[in-house]
Amino acid sequence: MFVLGGWVVYWCLRWWYFGHFFPNTYYKKTTDHVPALQKLADLSLAIAPLLVPVLMGIAICVAWYRRTAASRTSSLADLPV
C-alpha cells in the first residue's frame, strides 16, 4: 500500500514539475506527422535484418522435415508385405 502511495505521489510531482503526465518521448513519438506508409517502410527496414535468420531457420527446418519424411516413406516401401 505504501509503495502504491509513493508511486502516485511520484507521478503527481512529476506531472506538476514537467507539465506533462507522460515522458517527453511519448509525445515525440505520437505527434510526429509522418504518413503511415512511411512509418511502415521504416519499420520494415528495421525488422528486415531480424527476419533473415528466422526465415533461414524455417527454410532449413522445412528442408530437413521433407528429407526425413521422404526417407521414412521410402523405407516403408522396402518392407515386405
Secondary structure, DSSP 8 states (H G I E B T S, - for coil): -HHHHHHHHHHHHHHHHHS-SS-HHHHHHHS----HHHHHHHHHHHHHHHHHHHHHHHHHHHHHHHHHHHHHHHHHHTS--
